[in-house]
């Protein structure tokens, strides 16, 4: 299996793309630490993973990834418990809807924090664990995958703060890839299009909205979390060993229509 003897951390693992990614990593042999703010959601996912395995491989670490101390505690836990980290998936995110002229500073900051500050904090503090592991235990396969968005390529309607944050994630990932390459650690981003997740759940209940997505997408449908987790796991695996600083756009063909 692709992730045997691999320690992985997935943020935003309590639902949607993060949940699907954690499940796929565990299925393929990884020991997975599920991170998020809502412990009950993480526990449900961990239980579902462990119920399918002879040896439990998923555990929960409740943390707010926008909070430096929480992230530092997570990094210390990984270091003290496992002494190494091979795969890091920054998936935590969220948004609200508003026009620029009506957008409050508080809403702007909140969306920047959960989508961009979190990626910086987790990449910095968990990245230190990965770097030390590489220096001590050898390069092996080490990878950071940051979940960006189609909105980072094409600004979405009434989500200027989210679009700006996700565009920044794509470019931050390039900077991270350049810096971490010195330690044999790859970094790539994945940009999903419209996918069935809690973030899009309300909009997808509107038939007109769904029809508009189908008209604007070459594949004429909304994506599934598992379709994105497959791309994330590819980017994290040895199969992508010569790829770093790239953004993988999985948008169903939105940008070509």
C-alpha positions as CSV (number, residue, x, y, z in Angstrom):
1,X,0.0,0.0,0.0
2,X,1.2,3.5,-0.8
3,X,1.2,4.8,2.8
4,X,2.6,2.0,4.8
5,X,4.7,3.2,7.7
6,X,3.5,6.7,7.1
7,X,2.4,9.2,9.8
8,X,-0.2,11.7,8.4
9,X,-2.0,14.7,9.7
10,X,-5.2,15.9,8.1
11,X,-6.8,19.2,9.2
12,X,-10.5,19.8,8.8
13,X,-10.9,16.0,9.0
14,X,-14.4,15.9,10.5
15,X,-16.3,16.1,7.2
16,X,-16.2,16.5,3.5
17,X,-12.9,16.4,1.7
18,X,-10.9,16.1,4.9
19,X,-12.9,13.1,6.0
20,X,-12.6,11.4,2.6
21,X,-8.8,12.1,2.6
22,X,-8.3,10.7,6.1
23,X,-10.2,7.6,5.2
24,X,-8.3,7.0,2.0
25,X,-4.9,7.5,3.7
26,X,-5.8,5.1,6.5
27,X,-7.1,2.5,3.9
28,X,-3.8,2.7,2.2
29,X,-1.7,2.1,5.3
30,X,-1.2,5.4,7.0
31,X,-1.4,6.2,10.7
32,X,-3.7,9.3,10.6
33,X,-4.2,12.1,13.1
34,X,-7.5,13.8,12.5
35,X,-7.5,17.5,13.4
36,X,-10.4,19.9,13.8
37,X,-12.4,22.0,16.2
38,X,-15.3,19.7,16.8
39,X,-14.2,16.6,18.6
40,X,-17.5,14.7,18.1
41,X,-17.1,14.9,14.3
42,X,-13.5,13.7,14.5
43,X,-14.5,10.9,16.8
44,X,-17.2,9.7,14.4
45,X,-14.7,9.7,11.4
46,X,-12.0,7.9,13.5
47,X,-14.5,5.3,14.6
48,X,-15.6,4.6,11.0
49,X,-12.0,4.3,10.0
50,X,-11.0,2.0,12.8
51,X,-14.0,-0.2,12.4
52,X,-12.8,-1.2,9.0
53,X,-9.2,-2.1,10.1
54,X,-7.8,-5.0,12.2
55,X,-5.4,-2.5,13.8
56,X,-6.8,0.9,14.6
57,X,-4.9,3.6,12.7
58,X,-6.9,6.8,13.2
59,X,-6.8,9.1,16.3
60,X,-8.3,12.5,17.2
61,X,-6.6,15.7,18.1
62,X,-9.1,18.5,18.7
63,X,-7.5,21.9,17.8
64,X,-8.3,25.3,16.3
65,X,-5.7,25.5,13.5
66,X,-6.0,29.3,13.5
67,X,-4.7,29.4,17.1
68,X,-0.9,29.3,17.4
69,X,-0.8,27.6,20.8
70,X,-3.2,24.9,19.6
71,X,-1.1,24.2,16.6
72,X,2.1,24.2,18.7
73,X,0.4,21.6,21.0
74,X,-0.4,19.5,18.0
75,X,3.2,19.7,16.7
76,X,4.5,18.7,20.1
77,X,2.1,15.8,20.3
78,X,3.2,14.5,16.9
79,X,6.9,14.9,17.8
80,X,6.6,13.3,21.2
81,X,4.3,10.5,20.2
82,X,5.8,9.5,16.8
83,X,9.0,11.5,16.4
84,X,8.3,12.1,12.7
85,X,5.7,13.2,10.2
86,X,5.5,12.2,6.5
87,X,2.3,13.6,5.1
88,X,0.5,16.9,6.0
89,X,-2.8,17.8,4.5
90,X,-4.0,21.4,5.2
91,X,-7.7,21.1,4.4
92,X,-9.4,23.3,7.1
93,X,-11.4,26.1,5.5
94,X,-14.7,27.9,5.3
95,X,-16.4,31.0,4.0
96,X,-19.4,33.3,4.1
97,X,-21.1,35.3,1.4
98,X,-21.1,39.0,0.9
99,X,-20.2,41.8,-1.5
100,X,-17.0,43.8,-1.0
101,X,-18.8,47.0,-0.1
102,X,-20.8,45.2,2.6
103,X,-18.1,43.0,3.9
104,X,-17.1,43.7,7.5
105,X,-13.5,43.6,8.6
106,X,-14.4,40.9,11.1
107,X,-15.8,38.6,8.3
108,X,-12.7,39.3,6.2
109,X,-10.3,38.5,9.0
110,X,-12.3,35.3,10.0
111,X,-12.1,33.9,6.4
112,X,-8.5,34.8,6.0
113,X,-7.7,33.2,9.3
114,X,-9.3,29.8,8.6
115,X,-8.2,29.5,5.0
116,X,-4.7,31.2,5.0
117,X,-3.4,31.8,8.5
118,X,-4.1,28.2,9.4
119,X,-2.1,26.9,6.4
120,X,0.8,29.1,7.4
121,X,0.7,28.1,11.1
122,X,0.3,24.4,10.5
123,X,2.9,24.3,7.6
124,X,5.4,26.2,9.8
125,X,5.0,24.3,13.1
126,X,4.3,20.8,11.7
127,X,6.8,21.5,9.0
128,X,9.5,21.8,11.7
129,X,8.6,18.2,12.7
130,X,8.9,17.0,9.1
131,X,12.2,18.8,8.6
132,X,13.7,17.3,11.7
133,X,12.5,13.9,10.7
134,X,14.1,14.3,7.3
135,X,17.4,15.3,8.8
136,X,17.3,12.5,11.4
137,X,15.6,9.6,9.5
138,X,16.3,10.3,5.9
139,X,14.3,12.0,3.2
140,X,11.8,9.1,2.5
141,X,8.5,10.3,1.0
142,X,7.5,13.6,2.7
143,X,4.8,15.8,1.3
144,X,2.6,18.8,2.2
145,X,-0.7,19.1,0.4
146,X,-2.7,22.3,0.8
147,X,-6.3,22.4,-0.3
148,X,-6.9,25.6,-2.3
149,X,-9.9,26.1,-4.6
150,X,-11.2,26.9,-8.0
151,X,-12.0,30.3,-6.5
152,X,-8.3,30.8,-6.2
153,X,-8.1,30.8,-10.0
154,X,-11.4,32.5,-10.8
155,X,-13.0,34.7,-8.2
156,X,-16.4,33.4,-7.1
157,X,-19.5,35.5,-6.7
158,X,-19.8,37.2,-3.3
159,X,-16.9,35.4,-1.8
160,X,-14.1,38.0,-2.4
161,X,-12.4,37.1,1.0
162,X,-12.4,33.4,0.2
163,X,-11.2,33.9,-3.3
164,X,-8.3,36.1,-2.1
165,X,-7.3,33.6,0.6
166,X,-7.3,30.6,-1.7
167,X,-5.3,32.4,-4.4
168,X,-2.8,33.2,-1.6
169,X,-2.7,29.5,-0.6
170,X,-1.7,28.5,-4.1
171,X,1.2,31.0,-4.1
172,X,2.2,30.3,-0.5
173,X,2.4,26.6,-1.5
174,X,4.9,27.5,-4.2
175,X,7.0,29.4,-1.7
176,X,6.8,26.5,0.7
177,X,7.8,24.0,-2.0
178,X,10.9,26.1,-2.8
179,X,12.0,26.4,0.8
180,X,11.2,22.8,1.8
181,X,12.9,21.3,-1.2
182,X,16.2,21.7,0.6
183,X,15.0,19.0,3.0
184,X,13.5,16.6,0.4
185,X,9.9,17.7,1.3
186,X,7.5,18.3,-1.5
187,X,4.6,20.8,-1.4
188,X,1.6,21.0,-3.8
189,X,-1.9,22.4,-3.7
190,X,-5.1,20.9,-4.9
191,X,-7.9,23.2,-6.1
192,X,-11.4,21.6,-6.1
193,X,-14.3,22.9,-8.0
194,X,-17.8,22.6,-6.7
195,X,-17.9,19.5,-4.5
196,X,-20.6,18.1,-2.2
197,X,-19.3,19.3,1.2
198,X,-20.8,21.1,4.2
199,X,-19.4,24.3,2.7
200,X,-21.5,23.9,-0.4
201,X,-24.5,22.0,1.1
202,X,-26.8,25.0,1.4
203,X,-26.2,26.1,-2.2
204,X,-26.6,22.6,-3.6
205,X,-30.2,22.5,-2.2
206,X,-31.1,25.1,-4.7
207,X,-32.0,23.5,-8.1
208,X,-31.3,26.6,-10.0
209,X,-27.8,26.8,-8.5
210,X,-27.1,23.2,-9.3
211,X,-28.3,23.7,-12.9
212,X,-26.0,26.7,-13.2
213,X,-23.0,24.6,-12.0
214,X,-23.9,21.9,-14.6
215,X,-24.1,24.4,-17.4
216,X,-20.7,25.9,-16.4
217,X,-18.9,22.6,-15.9
218,X,-17.6,20.5,-18.8
219,X,-18.5,17.2,-16.9
220,X,-22.0,18.6,-16.2
221,X,-22.1,17.6,-12.5
222,X,-20.9,18.4,-9.0
223,X,-17.9,16.6,-7.7
224,X,-17.7,14.1,-4.8
225,X,-15.3,14.4,-1.8
226,X,-13.7,11.1,-2.8
227,X,-12.8,12.4,-6.2
228,X,-10.8,15.2,-4.5
229,X,-9.2,13.0,-1.9
230,X,-7.9,10.7,-4.6
231,X,-6.0,13.7,-6.1
232,X,-4.8,14.8,-2.7
233,X,-3.5,11.2,-2.0
234,X,-1.8,11.1,-5.4
235,X,0.0,14.4,-4.6
236,X,1.0,13.0,-1.2
237,X,2.3,9.7,-2.5
238,X,5.5,8.5,-4.1
239,X,3.7,8.5,-7.4
240,X,4.1,12.3,-7.5
241,X,7.8,12.2,-6.4
242,X,8.9,14.6,-9.1
243,X,6.1,17.1,-8.6
244,X,6.4,20.1,-6.2
245,X,5.1,23.7,-6.3
246,X,2.2,22.6,-8.5
247,X,-1.5,23.2,-8.2
248,X,-3.7,20.4,-9.3
249,X,-7.0,21.8,-10.5
250,X,-9.9,19.3,-10.1
251,X,-12.8,21.4,-11.2
252,X,-14.8,19.2,-13.6
253,X,-13.7,21.4,-16.4
254,X,-15.1,24.7,-15.1
255,X,-12.3,26.8,-16.4
256,X,-12.5,25.4,-20.0
257,X,-16.2,26.1,-20.5
